[in-house]
Amino acid sequence: MRAADKFGALAERRFRLLWVGRTTSALGDALMPVTLAFAVLSVGGSATDIGLVIAAIMVVRTLLLLIGGALADRLPRRLLLGSSDLFLCVVQAAVGILLLTGHGSMSLLLGTAVCYGAASAVTRPAIIGLVPQTVSRERLQQANGLMELSRGASQVVGPAIAGAAASMASPGWAYLLDALTFLVSAATMVFLPLPSGRRTGQAHILKDVAAGWNEVVRRPWYWVTLCGHAISNLGSSAFFVLGPVLIAHRTGSAADWGLVSASMAVGALIGAATAMRYRPRRPLITSHLALLLGVLQLAALAGASPTLVVMGAGLASAAGVAFANSMWTTAVQRLIPEEVLSRVASYDWLISFTVAPLGYAAAGPLAEAIGATWTLQIALASIVVGVATVLLVPRIRQLRQTGEGDLHGWPDLEDPDPPSGRRG
């Protein structure tokens, strides 16, 4: 496929602006894990304090995610994203200056973590709803692939930049760089041309949240798939908890886990690039079969395979996840009405945020109780069960798409388009 076809979504000005902004913001997000660790240590904190700051981000984000989804359906999504980026620009710039002038503290970093978690609870559901508003229908899958690709590339480049800035100078400079990325992202929202559609909501925002839940439960294909994803995510968590320990024990070098992590980053880029150019006839079957590649890395780890084999398995698994993410996001954007899309998507994000930490917390104690090999085998079975749960849903199997991206196979999809342009 020609380069013009692969990157055709970038030819559309609205999506190009959104992509530039979100790619820049994603780079800033990728700076934070390393930057946070160095910042905590620079103010006299410990490893426990690092965990506390990271936990504060996750807890606040989880608590506010459904509110964020309701806001994204109630208010202009462009306004929400721009305001969130500008808010974080000010916060990160202030923290960077305070760290550089020697006024940093743990309370400052904890407060910043609360702000960061709250802002991300708004932006994530808003982005899901905004992408379809900025790109033509036939390029929607390609656009999601590009978003996944830039996110994966940021995860490769960001930690290296943050580590260099923090080790050679001060973590305050990394905070200032992060502030700059949010400023760029906010600027792109200013110039993003979108129709000012009128949005309405319930009198109380919690009623909007409840209405979002009703939209989820009235679609069995959606909530059963979320349950399947949750089961699979529990299994996948074991690899990231036990992988570093087992590989370091077998090889005597922690550097080998770095090689595995690098191979997974490459795999994520490959999966996203594949999603940009491959349009399967059965999108939800193909995407969930790709998730089954996750068993490869668990099997390689359980079988005490050489590092090179674990790297190859990790690459394939990460490629499958990135590909599946793009396919699933595109399907949800096409099948859920635009006026409730962010609220429905927020429940998807909520499950992802809550289930993964449970898996991380359970993998270690379970391995101590029954052994690492058995734990990895249970995790492998969880991925299989999760994918099978999804594939047993009739509508998942029936959904088809044409080469132009039109969806068919459900009775309500054969009816003329409703005014919103999407079906429930």
QUIWOHU-V863816 format. One record per backbone hydrogen bond with DSSP energy under -1.0 kcal/mol. NH is the residue of the N-H (numbers start at 1). CO is the residue of the C=O. Records with the same first field share a line. If there is no record, write none. Layout:
NH=CO + CO
This chain:
6=2
7=3
8=5
10=7
11=8
12=9
16=12
17=13
18=14
19=15
20=16
21=17
22=18
23=19
24=20
25=21
26=22
27=23
28=24
29=25
30=26
35=31
36=32
37=33
38=34
39=35
40=36
41=37
42=38
43=39
44=41
45=40
50=46
51=47
52=48
53=49
54=50
55=51
56=52
57=53
58=54
59=55
60=56
61=57
62=58
63=59
64=60
68=64
69=65
70=66
71=67
72=68
73=69
74=70
75=71
80=76
81=77
82=78
83=79
84=80
85=81
86=82
87=83
88=84
89=85
90=86
91=87
92=88
93=89
94=90
95=91
96=92
97=93
98=94
99=95
100=96
101=97
102=99
103=98
109=105
110=106
111=107
112=108
113=109
114=110
115=111
116=112
117=113
118=114
119=115
120=116
121=117
123=119
124=120
126=122
127=123
128=124
129=125
130=126
131=127
133=130
134=131
139=136
140=137
143=139
144=140
145=141
146=142
147=143
148=144
149=145
150=146
151=147
152=148
153=149
154=150
155=151
157=153
158=154
161=157
162=158
163=159
164=160
165=161
166=162
167=163
168=164
169=165
173=170
175=171
176=172
177=173
178=174
179=175
180=176
181=177
182=178
183=179
184=180
185=181
186=182
187=183
188=184
189=185
190=186
191=187
197=195
207=204
208=204
209=205
210=206
211=207
212=208
213=209
214=210
215=211
216=212
217=213
218=214
219=216
222=219
223=219
224=220
226=222
227=223
228=224
229=225
230=226
231=227
232=228
233=229
234=230
235=231
236=232
237=233
239=236
241=237
242=238
243=239
246=242
247=243
248=244
249=245
250=246
251=247
252=248
259=255
260=256
261=257
262=258
263=259
264=260
265=261
266=262
267=263
268=264
269=265
270=266
271=267
272=268
273=269
274=270
275=271
276=272
278=274
286=282
287=283
288=284
289=285
290=286
291=287
293=290
294=291
295=292
296=293
298=294
299=295
300=296
301=297
302=298
303=299
304=301
305=300
310=306
311=307
312=308
313=309
314=310
315=311
316=312
317=313
318=314
319=315
320=316
321=317
322=318
323=319
324=320
325=321
326=322
327=323
328=324
329=325
330=326
331=327
332=328
333=329
334=330
335=331
336=332
340=337
344=340
345=341
346=342
349=345
350=346
351=347
352=348
353=349
354=350
355=351
356=352
359=355
360=356
361=357
362=358
363=359
366=362
367=363
368=364
369=365
370=366
371=367
375=371
376=372
377=373
378=374
379=375
380=376
381=377
382=378
383=379
384=380
385=381
386=382
387=383
388=384
389=385
390=386
391=387
392=388
393=390
397=393
398=394
399=395
400=408
401=281
402=406
405=402
408=400
413=410
414=411
421=418
